[in-house]
Amino acid sequence: MDRLLVTGGTRLSGSVRIAGAKNSALKLLAASLLASGRSAIHNVPRIQDCLTMSEVLEHLGAEVRWYDDTVEVDATDVRSVEAPYELVSRMRASILVLGPLLARFGRARVAMPGGCNIGSRKIDLHIRGLERMGATFVSAHGFLEAAASGLRGAVISLDFPSVGATENVMMAAVSARGTTVIENAAREPELVDLADFLIGRGARIDGVGTPTIEIEGTDGFTPVEHTVIPDRIEAGTFAIAACATGGRVVLEGARGDHLDLVLSKLAELGADVIVTEGGIAVGLDGRARAVDFVTLPYPGFPTDLQPQMMALLSTADGTSIVTENVFESRFMFVDELNRMGADIRTEGHHAVIRGVPRLSSAPVRALDIRAGAAMVIAALAADGVTEIEDMYHVDRGYQDLEAKLTALGARVRRERERTPALS
């Protein structure tokens, strides 16, 4: 297990290029299974989750080739419909091969997903939506087995605007007979990116980015060349890190329209925020002011930036209240922050953060991708050298994190734990 050693006290300064969106690239890779042919996806982050999804596609029979940040996927020879446990257990997004496999082959066998332990995140909404379209499901021996003699259009009302369920249903619906309407659909930018990819391949989709999406089934999909949108969560992470260190950073390629509420909250706590066509500049002089926020599906404050924001607010002037409405276990990392001197109390889905003047170094763990990013931010703002264990979690979501931080002036160093030699 790798650990990251972070020496705090240095202001971040300079420019950082924001990578392609992890939560978009994964879905585009899955969607490449819908039909034969070779598609090229540009601006794919070379992170562990994308490498794992590549392995899933290869296991199914696709040919996957990486060229820098471009991934070519040839799904012509896909024959298998089984995504095995050893791959799916590493990453929940593997469940998103379910819709494309059902659409193309009428069956799928996918191991129950793993991934970050931040809540149950049940796949009931995925299953109910696909059942409305004619699919049947059997769960046995840790696998979800799906079959459909022919998917048909349906009106599907989601109980919650789940991104994954919206994506799985949309990918299945593009080749179903008739018209599918998804009500209470997710509106995230990554979902819009997926729809653009599907439309490029020949799908007929209207209303993406609104609560109601209409998909008219078709066939004859063609290969496509597509560029992944910039990662708004990576951009938000670096923006928050800049504020936590009292620094000033330019986020090259970041899109302000994908981060409206986050940037508004940073401005509220005292940051200077400038949005241009080429990116976003964020800086903070002095101590942040306390602010309250609530996580909600897009366009609300993203749950994937909640831990990072709490790390920043742990040294703010005043008391902040955070309400988590998406994942019930997202506060698991609070004990790690408190080990560094933060004063945070949680009750249910609320957290009360009483800002302290300064955090102090301590050995801590990265419990999941975003919690790990929060610990890095806390360490950058703390006194002394902080050791962060289990950095493999962070590697799943951030490309070249240490190199980017070092280029901004941070003092970080990775240590790789070596396996003892056998005598």
VMD Tcl script that draws the C-alpha trace (Angstrom):
set ca {
  {0.00 0.00 0.00}
  {1.40 3.39 -0.99}
  {1.54 6.30 1.41}
  {1.85 9.99 0.62}
  {4.01 12.24 2.77}
  {2.77 15.83 2.69}
  {4.66 18.71 4.28}
  {2.16 21.47 4.98}
  {2.51 25.22 5.02}
  {3.17 26.00 1.35}
  {0.74 28.09 -0.68}
  {-0.28 26.54 -3.96}
  {0.50 28.80 -6.89}
  {0.52 28.41 -10.67}
  {-1.51 26.61 -13.32}
  {-2.75 23.03 -13.51}
  {-4.27 21.27 -16.52}
  {-7.55 19.56 -15.60}
  {-7.86 16.01 -16.93}
  {-10.86 14.43 -18.60}
  {-13.79 13.56 -16.36}
  {-13.47 10.16 -14.70}
  {-17.23 9.88 -14.28}
  {-17.73 10.52 -17.99}
  {-14.90 8.47 -19.47}
  {-16.00 5.33 -17.63}
  {-19.50 5.54 -19.11}
  {-18.23 6.26 -22.62}
  {-16.01 3.18 -22.46}
  {-19.02 1.09 -21.41}
  {-21.18 2.60 -24.17}
  {-18.63 1.53 -26.78}
  {-20.01 -2.01 -26.33}
  {-23.34 -1.09 -27.95}
  {-22.28 -2.03 -31.47}
  {-19.35 -3.30 -33.50}
  {-16.75 -0.93 -34.88}
  {-13.77 1.06 -33.58}
  {-14.43 4.27 -31.65}
  {-11.81 6.74 -30.42}
  {-12.30 8.52 -27.09}
  {-9.94 11.44 -26.39}
  {-9.00 13.12 -23.11}
  {-9.41 9.92 -21.08}
  {-7.64 10.17 -17.69}
  {-5.07 7.42 -17.18}
  {-6.31 6.46 -13.74}
  {-6.95 3.10 -12.13}
  {-10.73 3.11 -12.66}
  {-10.36 3.70 -16.41}
  {-7.72 0.97 -16.61}
  {-10.09 -1.38 -14.78}
  {-12.94 -0.57 -17.17}
  {-10.55 -1.29 -20.05}
  {-9.90 -4.72 -18.52}
  {-13.66 -5.33 -18.28}
  {-14.07 -4.51 -21.97}
  {-11.16 -6.75 -22.94}
  {-12.60 -9.61 -20.88}
  {-15.83 -9.25 -22.86}
  {-13.88 -9.51 -26.12}
  {-13.26 -5.90 -27.12}
  {-9.88 -4.69 -28.35}
  {-8.68 -1.72 -26.30}
  {-5.64 0.38 -27.16}
  {-4.27 3.41 -25.30}
  {-2.39 6.22 -27.04}
  {-1.49 8.85 -24.42}
  {-4.95 10.17 -23.41}
  {-6.79 8.55 -26.33}
  {-8.44 5.15 -26.02}
  {-9.55 3.22 -29.08}
  {-12.17 0.54 -28.48}
  {-13.07 -2.01 -31.16}
  {-16.15 -3.88 -29.96}
  {-16.56 -5.95 -33.14}
  {-15.51 -9.26 -31.56}
  {-17.36 -8.92 -28.26}
  {-18.95 -12.28 -27.54}
  {-18.96 -12.73 -23.77}
  {-21.71 -11.12 -21.69}
  {-20.17 -11.84 -18.28}
  {-18.31 -9.22 -16.23}
  {-16.43 -11.19 -13.54}
  {-16.23 -10.43 -9.84}
  {-12.45 -9.90 -9.77}
  {-12.90 -6.85 -12.02}
  {-16.32 -5.55 -10.99}
  {-15.39 -5.73 -7.29}
  {-12.80 -2.99 -7.85}
  {-15.21 -0.44 -9.24}
  {-18.96 0.14 -9.05}
  {-19.11 1.72 -12.52}
  {-18.66 -1.76 -14.01}
  {-22.40 -2.24 -13.54}
  {-22.85 0.14 -16.47}
  {-22.00 -2.60 -18.97}
  {-25.43 -4.03 -18.08}
  {-27.45 -1.70 -20.32}
  {-25.22 -1.95 -23.41}
  {-24.96 -5.76 -23.19}
  {-28.73 -6.13 -22.83}
  {-29.28 -3.79 -25.76}
  {-26.85 -5.61 -28.05}
  {-27.14 -9.25 -27.00}
  {-30.36 -9.49 -25.01}
  {-28.56 -10.88 -21.97}
  {-25.89 -10.00 -19.44}
  {-24.24 -11.56 -16.39}
  {-22.59 -9.00 -14.15}
  {-21.07 -9.53 -10.71}
  {-22.56 -7.38 -7.97}
  {-20.48 -4.18 -7.84}
  {-17.85 -3.06 -5.35}
  {-16.10 0.32 -5.19}
  {-16.00 2.99 -2.50}
  {-17.67 2.19 0.80}
  {-19.64 5.43 1.16}
  {-23.14 4.00 1.33}
  {-25.33 1.21 0.03}
  {-25.91 2.81 -3.38}
  {-28.27 -0.02 -4.32}
  {-28.83 -0.80 -7.97}
  {-32.58 -1.27 -7.53}
  {-33.31 1.76 -9.73}
  {-31.22 0.28 -12.55}
  {-33.08 -3.01 -12.32}
  {-36.57 -1.52 -12.09}
  {-35.94 0.75 -15.05}
  {-34.70 -2.08 -17.26}
  {-37.54 -4.33 -16.09}
  {-40.00 -1.73 -17.35}
  {-38.39 -2.19 -20.75}
  {-38.93 -5.96 -20.68}
  {-35.78 -7.31 -19.05}
  {-35.92 -10.04 -16.39}
  {-33.38 -10.45 -13.60}
  {-32.15 -13.30 -11.43}
  {-29.62 -12.85 -8.64}
  {-27.57 -15.92 -7.80}
  {-24.06 -16.71 -6.56}
  {-23.07 -13.05 -6.42}
  {-24.08 -12.37 -10.03}
  {-26.93 -10.41 -11.53}
  {-28.22 -12.27 -14.58}
  {-30.38 -10.30 -17.02}
  {-32.29 -11.42 -20.12}
  {-34.59 -9.74 -22.63}
  {-36.08 -11.22 -25.78}
  {-36.38 -7.68 -27.07}
  {-36.25 -4.41 -25.15}
  {-39.18 -2.10 -25.72}
  {-39.77 1.55 -24.99}
  {-41.44 2.52 -21.73}
  {-42.13 5.43 -19.41}
  {-39.71 5.11 -16.48}
  {-40.08 7.35 -13.43}
  {-37.04 7.23 -11.17}
  {-37.62 7.54 -7.42}
  {-34.33 9.45 -7.23}
  {-32.38 11.15 -10.05}
  {-29.70 8.47 -10.00}
  {-26.90 9.11 -12.48}
  {-26.07 5.43 -12.92}
  {-29.68 4.35 -13.37}
  {-30.32 7.13 -15.89}
  {-27.21 6.11 -17.83}
  {-27.96 2.38 -17.83}
  {-31.55 2.91 -18.97}
  {-30.50 5.43 -21.62}
  {-27.86 3.08 -23.06}
  {-30.38 0.25 -23.22}
  {-33.15 2.45 -24.64}
  {-31.20 3.71 -27.65}
  {-31.77 0.38 -29.42}
  {-35.13 -0.61 -27.88}
  {-38.30 -0.81 -29.95}
  {-40.32 2.39 -29.61}
  {-39.83 5.43 -27.40}
  {-38.54 5.51 -23.85}
  {-39.18 8.43 -21.51}
  {-37.09 8.79 -18.34}
  {-38.78 11.01 -15.76}
  {-36.88 12.52 -12.81}
  {-33.69 11.84 -14.77}
  {-30.24 12.88 -13.61}
  {-28.90 16.12 -15.12}
  {-25.14 15.87 -14.51}
  {-22.73 17.18 -17.19}
  {-21.25 13.68 -17.45}
  {-24.68 12.36 -18.46}
  {-24.90 15.03 -21.16}
  {-21.45 13.96 -22.38}
  {-22.63 10.35 -22.63}
  {-25.71 11.43 -24.60}
  {-23.52 13.41 -27.01}
  {-21.40 10.28 -27.54}
  {-24.49 8.15 -28.19}
  {-25.98 10.74 -30.55}
  {-22.70 10.77 -32.43}
  {-23.09 7.02 -32.92}
  {-26.61 7.47 -34.31}
  {-28.89 7.50 -31.24}
  {-31.95 9.74 -31.04}
  {-32.11 11.47 -27.67}
  {-33.88 14.65 -26.58}
  {-34.11 16.52 -23.27}
  {-30.75 15.56 -21.79}
  {-29.84 18.03 -19.05}
  {-33.51 18.34 -18.05}
  {-35.55 16.11 -15.71}
  {-37.26 14.41 -18.68}
  {-35.29 12.53 -21.33}
  {-36.91 11.02 -24.43}
  {-35.12 8.30 -26.41}
  {-36.36 6.89 -29.69}
  {-34.95 3.43 -30.33}
  {-32.93 2.89 -33.48}
  {-30.23 0.61 -34.92}
  {-27.30 0.89 -37.27}
  {-24.90 2.51 -34.82}
  {-21.60 3.70 -36.23}
  {-18.16 4.28 -34.68}
  {-17.49 7.77 -33.35}
  {-14.63 10.04 -32.28}
  {-15.38 11.91 -29.06}
  {-13.55 14.11 -26.53}
  {-14.32 13.71 -22.82}
  {-15.38 16.86 -20.93}
  {-13.01 18.23 -18.22}
  {-13.34 16.73 -14.76}
  {-15.34 19.15 -12.62}
  {-14.51 17.19 -9.46}
  {-10.76 17.39 -10.07}
  {-11.15 21.09 -10.85}
  {-13.12 21.63 -7.65}
  {-10.54 19.69 -5.65}
  {-7.68 21.91 -6.82}
  {-9.77 25.06 -6.34}
  {-10.50 24.04 -2.74}
  {-6.84 23.11 -2.17}
  {-5.78 26.56 -3.37}
  {-8.13 28.19 -0.88}
  {-7.05 25.89 1.97}
  {-3.41 26.93 1.50}
  {-4.11 30.62 0.95}
  {-2.84 30.27 -2.59}
  {-3.92 31.15 -6.11}
  {-4.31 28.59 -8.90}
  {-5.44 28.66 -12.54}
  {-7.45 25.58 -13.54}
  {-6.70 25.21 -17.24}
  {-9.59 23.78 -19.25}
  {-12.06 23.74 -16.35}
  {-15.63 24.77 -17.17}
  {-17.24 27.30 -14.87}
  {-20.75 26.34 -16.05}
  {-20.22 22.87 -14.55}
  {-19.24 24.30 -11.14}
  {-21.66 27.19 -10.62}
  {-22.70 26.38 -7.06}
  {-19.21 25.29 -5.95}
  {-17.66 28.53 -7.21}
  {-20.47 30.49 -5.57}
  {-19.69 28.85 -2.22}
  {-15.98 29.55 -2.60}
  {-16.78 33.20 -3.29}
  {-19.04 33.23 -0.23}
  {-16.21 32.06 2.01}
  {-13.98 34.84 0.68}
  {-12.24 33.48 -2.42}
  {-11.59 35.43 -5.61}
  {-13.05 33.52 -8.56}
  {-12.54 34.45 -12.22}
  {-14.13 32.33 -14.96}
  {-12.88 32.57 -18.54}
  {-13.31 30.51 -21.70}
  {-9.94 28.88 -21.04}
  {-10.48 27.94 -17.42}
  {-10.99 29.21 -13.87}
  {-8.70 31.21 -11.56}
  {-9.26 30.77 -7.81}
  {-7.41 32.37 -4.90}
  {-7.92 33.20 -1.25}
  {-6.01 35.66 0.92}
  {-6.26 34.98 4.62}
  {-8.61 32.68 6.47}
  {-11.83 31.35 4.93}
  {-15.19 32.38 6.35}
  {-17.56 29.69 7.59}
  {-20.34 28.72 5.16}
  {-23.16 26.18 5.16}
  {-23.97 23.89 2.27}
  {-26.17 20.94 1.33}
  {-25.24 18.19 -1.12}
  {-27.83 17.42 -3.79}
  {-27.94 15.93 -7.28}
  {-26.75 18.29 -10.02}
  {-27.07 21.27 -10.25}
  {-26.81 21.10 -6.46}
  {-23.52 20.97 -4.55}
  {-21.80 17.70 -5.57}
  {-21.37 15.04 -2.92}
  {-18.00 14.21 -4.52}
  {-16.67 17.59 -3.32}
  {-18.17 17.45 0.15}
  {-15.14 15.90 1.95}
  {-12.71 18.35 0.31}
  {-14.91 21.30 1.26}
  {-15.13 20.06 4.84}
  {-11.33 19.91 5.00}
  {-11.21 23.56 3.95}
  {-13.94 24.60 6.41}
  {-12.19 22.84 9.30}
  {-9.88 25.89 9.51}
  {-12.51 28.52 8.61}
  {-13.45 31.43 10.85}
  {-16.71 30.38 12.50}
  {-19.02 27.39 12.48}
  {-20.23 25.67 9.32}
  {-23.06 23.17 8.93}
  {-22.93 20.55 6.18}
  {-25.89 18.39 5.22}
  {-25.22 15.24 3.17}
  {-28.28 14.12 1.20}
  {-26.78 11.66 -1.29}
  {-24.64 9.01 0.49}
  {-25.39 7.97 4.05}
  {-21.81 6.96 4.90}
  {-19.97 9.92 3.42}
  {-18.93 11.23 6.87}
  {-16.76 8.18 7.62}
  {-13.61 10.25 7.02}
  {-14.44 12.79 9.77}
  {-12.52 10.84 12.42}
  {-9.40 11.13 10.25}
  {-9.80 14.92 10.01}
  {-10.37 15.15 13.75}
  {-7.08 13.27 14.28}
  {-5.44 16.32 12.69}
  {-7.06 18.69 15.16}
  {-10.32 19.48 13.39}
  {-13.44 20.01 15.50}
  {-16.24 18.24 13.63}
  {-19.29 16.57 15.12}
  {-21.75 14.54 13.09}
  {-25.32 13.49 13.76}
  {-27.22 11.60 11.10}
  {-26.65 13.36 7.79}
  {-25.52 16.64 9.39}
  {-22.00 17.75 10.32}
  {-21.13 20.75 12.48}
  {-17.65 22.12 11.78}
  {-16.17 24.52 14.29}
  {-13.21 26.09 12.55}
  {-9.81 25.92 14.26}
  {-6.87 28.23 13.48}
  {-4.61 25.44 12.23}
  {-4.52 21.69 11.67}
  {-1.55 19.58 12.79}
  {0.07 16.63 11.07}
  {-0.91 13.09 12.00}
  {-0.89 9.63 10.41}
  {-4.22 9.25 8.59}
  {-5.86 7.05 5.96}
  {-7.58 7.67 2.64}
  {-10.87 5.81 3.13}
  {-12.16 6.42 -0.40}
  {-11.34 8.52 -3.45}
  {-12.78 11.84 -2.30}
  {-12.01 11.33 1.40}
  {-8.41 10.73 0.36}
  {-8.39 13.99 -1.59}
  {-9.76 15.71 1.52}
  {-6.91 14.35 3.64}
  {-4.37 15.65 1.09}
  {-5.98 19.10 1.27}
  {-5.96 19.01 5.08}
  {-2.30 17.94 5.05}
  {-1.34 20.79 2.70}
  {-2.79 23.26 5.21}
  {-1.43 21.58 8.35}
  {1.74 22.02 10.41}
  {4.39 19.35 9.94}
  {4.51 16.21 7.80}
  {1.32 14.18 7.40}
  {1.44 10.52 6.33}
  {-1.59 9.44 4.31}
  {-2.02 5.67 3.97}
  {-4.03 3.73 1.35}
  {-3.39 6.13 -1.50}
  {-4.60 3.50 -3.97}
  {-8.09 4.88 -3.37}
  {-7.02 8.33 -4.56}
  {-5.25 6.83 -7.58}
  {-8.63 5.56 -8.78}
  {-9.84 9.10 -9.34}
  {-6.91 11.50 -9.85}
  {-4.26 11.39 -12.56}
  {-0.72 12.45 -11.62}
  {-1.87 14.06 -8.37}
  {1.60 14.31 -6.84}
  {3.15 15.74 -10.02}
  {0.42 18.36 -10.33}
  {0.71 19.36 -6.66}
  {4.49 19.53 -6.91}
  {4.23 21.81 -9.96}
  {2.05 24.12 -7.84}
  {4.70 24.30 -5.13}
  {3.48 21.63 -2.73}
  {5.95 19.41 -0.91}
  {4.70 15.87 -1.42}
  {6.46 12.53 -1.72}
  {5.12 9.04 -2.29}
  {6.52 6.00 -0.52}
  {5.78 2.56 -1.89}
  {5.57 -0.24 0.64}
  {7.79 -3.07 -0.42}
  {6.89 -6.72 0.05}
  {9.50 -8.43 2.27}
  {11.70 -10.88 0.39}
  {11.12 -14.56 1.16}
  {14.07 -16.31 2.78}
}
mol new
graphics top color blue
foreach p $ca { graphics top sphere $p radius 0.5 }
foreach p [lrange $ca 0 end-1] q [lrange $ca 1 end] { graphics top cylinder $p $q radius 0.2 }
display resetview
